[in-house]
Amino acid sequence: MVDWRDGGRWLTTRTGRRVFTRSASGDGPTILLLHGYPSSSYDYRRVVEHLAGRAWVTLDFLGFGLSDKPRPHRYSLFEQADIVEEVIAATATGPVVAIAHDMGTSVATELLARDLQGRLTFDLQACVLTNGSVILDRATLQPSQKILRSRLGPLAARFANQRSFARSFGRLFSPMHPLTREEADAQWALLSHQDGHRIVHLLIAYLDERVRYAPRWHGAVRDWPRPLSFLWALDDPVATTHVLDGLRELRPTAPVVELRSVGHYPQVEVPERFARAALDLLAGPF
């Protein structure tokens, strides 16, 4: 985790918040890597080793990982999308392609919606969505997620600790690739940085936005005119194959790669397979 931190830098946004970013030069288009809840860009640390010399950029969303974690604050997917646009403006030139996981899939679909409106500030040429509950009513939320969304959320966050985190986080991994102690420790260190584990109930408000803005984001999946594909780990207990089926209904012609015997975090469980499949999906006449 220390090596990942030391290889990055912090960008100050227009609102005065600092967000952690990492990037590397290389062949283009630049690959934008968007993480999910409750983790961070650290999820992609082994993926970037297999990007075949491509330029890439990633970030910790506001409230996550090594980025600032303001409180009180109303965390929103729209604000996260604004931050992505700022990061791209500061770190990338030329066209961009995106790989988005979990919460990051909703940030990505907001970027698609902005592109449809003609107001996205960078040239997004292709996108891969992976294991995110974009269609929330088809997902299977975990008990901890349900509690954090409820009126008990602030209390649950107050009593969050490393042991309970490792237990619930471990349930997201497949039996073939279980959560390791080293991974659990690193993920907790990033989550608890600046007492971030005390605001997990604020961060999970993005699920409510997924419901409220479903027509906008589902419409973007359906109507975005550029290459959009799905890379799905099939043993995910949350963003199950029912979610993937719904995405296929929205976008019947989208290419799909399925990863068998892999859980919710394919980029952690099988980073080389994940990178290879994502690059295959992104390949095209850019």
N, C-alpha and C positions, 0 to 999 in steps of 0.2 A: 504494500500500500504506500509506503514511504517513497519508493522509486517512482510510482505513478504520480504522486503529488509533486515530486521534485522535477519531473519532466514537463510540468504544465505551467500555466500562468493565470493571473486573475484579470478579468476584464471588468471595468467599471461601466455599468449601464447608464442610460440617460436619467434613470431615477436615482442614481447614486449607489446602487447595490453592486456588490462584487460577485461575479460568477467565475467559477473555475473552468478553464478550457485546456484542452490538449489538441495538438495538431501536428501534422507532418507533411512536408512537401513531397511531391512525386507526380506521377502521371495523372492526368485528369480524365473525366470530371472529378472534382473533389467529392469524397464520400462523407456525408453527414451522418453521424451515429447518434441516435436519440434513445436514452435509457428510460426505465420505468420506475414505478413506485414499489418499494421505498428505497431503492438502491441509487446508483449513480453511474457516471461514465466508466468507473472502475470495472463494470461488467464486461467492457469491451477490451480489456487490457491484452488478452490473449488473441482476440480476433484480429487486432491491427497487425499482429505479427504475420498474418496470412493474407494480407491484402495485395500481395504481388506488386509492391512498389507504387501503389496508388496514393495520391494525396488524400488525406482524411482530416476531419475535425470532429471533435466531440466536446461536450460540456456537461457540467452538473447543473441541472435546473435549479432555479432559486428555491431555497429551502431544503436542498438535497446535497449529500456528499460534502464537498469542501467549499461550496458556495455559501454566501450569506444566508442566514435563517432568521429573518426578521419576525418579531412577534410584538404586539398583535399585527396580523397581516391577513388580507383576504387573498389566498393563493388561487390563481386562475390559469387555465390552459391558454387563454388569450394572452395573458402576460408572458407565459413561457414561450409562446410563439413569437411575440415581440422580441424577446431576448434572443431567440434563435436567429432572427433576422439581423440583430445587432452583431452577434458573433460571426455570422457569415460575412457581413460587411467588413469586419475587422480582420478576418483571417483567410478569406478565400477570394480568388479571382476566377472569373469564368464560370462555366456551368457546374451544377451540383446535382448529385443523386443522393437519395436518403435511404437509410435502414433504420426502422423504428420499432421499438419493443414496448409492450405493456402501455403505461401511461403515455409514452412517447408516440404511440400510434395515434392518439387523439391530437397531440400537438401536430403530428404530420398531416392529419386530415384537415386541421385548421389551415395549415400552409397550402394544401390543395385547394381549399375553399377560397382562400385569398387569391390564388393563382387564377381560379375560374373568374374571379371578379376583376382581374387585371391589376391587382395592387400588391402582389408579392414582389419584394425588392430584390430578389435574385432569380436566376434562371434554373428552376428545378426541372430536371429532365426525366427522372425516373424515380420510383419509390418502391421499397419492399416493406410490407407490414408483417410483423412477426409476433405472435402470441400476445395479443392485446384484446381486451374485452370491449372492442369498438361497439359491438351490439350488446349492450349490457344485459338486456333481459334474456339473453341466451347464455350468459356466463354463470358460473357456480361460485359465488363469493364465499370466502372462508369465514369461519365464525369471528375471527379477529377483525376482519374488514367490516362485517356487519355491526359489531360493537362500536368500532371507531366512527362509523357513520351515524350512530344513534346518539341520544342525549347522554349516554354513558361514555362517549368518546373522550372528553377531557379527563375523566377519572381513569380510564384505561391508559391514557398517555402518561398520566402522573405516576402510575405504577409499572410502567414498562421497564424491563431490565434485560440484561444480556441473555439470561437463561431462557426467558419466555420468548425473546426474539428468535434465538437459535432454534427453538422448538417449532415455532410457527413457520419460520423461513425454510426450515428443513423439509417441511411437508410439500413444498413447491417443487422439490427435486425428485427425479425418477429413481426407482430402486436400482437401476443399472448405473446411475451416476449420482450417488448420494452426496449431500452437502458435507464437505470436509470441515474439520475443526478450524483449519487455517482460514478457509473461506468465510466461515461464520464469524471468526474474530475480526477479520478485515472489514466485513460488511457492517458489523456492529460499531466498529471504530468510526466508520464514515457516517453512519446514521446518527451516532451520539455526538459527533463533532458539533461544537457550539450548542450542546443540549438539544440536538435535532429530534431525539426520540420523544421529547416533550411536546412536539408540535405535529405528530403524525396524524392526529385527528383533524388538524387544519389542512394538511397536505392532501388527505383523502377526499376532500371536497370535490376533486376533479370528477369523481364518480357521479355526483349530482349534475355536473355540467354535461357529462356524457348523455344523461337522460334529457336535459333541457334543450340541448342543441343537437340532438340526434338527427333531425331532418337536414340540418346544414351539413353535418359531417358524413352521414350516410349518403347524402346527395353527392358530396365530393367524391366518395369512393365510386359511386355509380357513374359520374359524369366527367371526371377529370380526363382530358383527352390524351394524356401521355402514358407511357408504360407504367402500370401498377401491378404488382404481383404479391403473392402471399408465401411466406416461409414459416411452416407451422410444425412445432413439436407436438406429437400426438398424445403424449402422456401428461399433458398439462392439466392439473386438477381445477384450474380457474378458467382460463381462456380455452375452453374445451373445444372439441371438434364441432360442437353445436354452433359455436361462434364462427368457426371457419365455414361451416355450411351456410350460415347467414351471409357472410361476405361473398361467397360464391354465388348466392342468389342475387346480390347486388351487382356483381361483376362477373357474369358467367364466363367471359372470355379470358379472364386473368390467369396467367400461369401460376401454378401452385407446386411447391416442393414440400413434401411431408417428411418429417424426421421421426422415425419410429423409436420407441424406447427412450424418449427424451422428455424431460419435464418442462416446467414453465421458463426456465433460464437456459435455453439452448446455447446461447453465446458463452455461458460459463461451463455447461456440461460438456459440450462438444464444439469447442471454438473453431477448430480447423474445418470440420464438416460444415459448420454454420457459415464460415467465411467463404468457403468454396461454393456452397449453394447460393449465397447472396450474390457473389460475383457473377455466377452463371445467369441469375435472374436479371441482373443489372446490365449484362452484356447487350449491346445494341448499337445502332448507327447514330451515335451522339454527335 
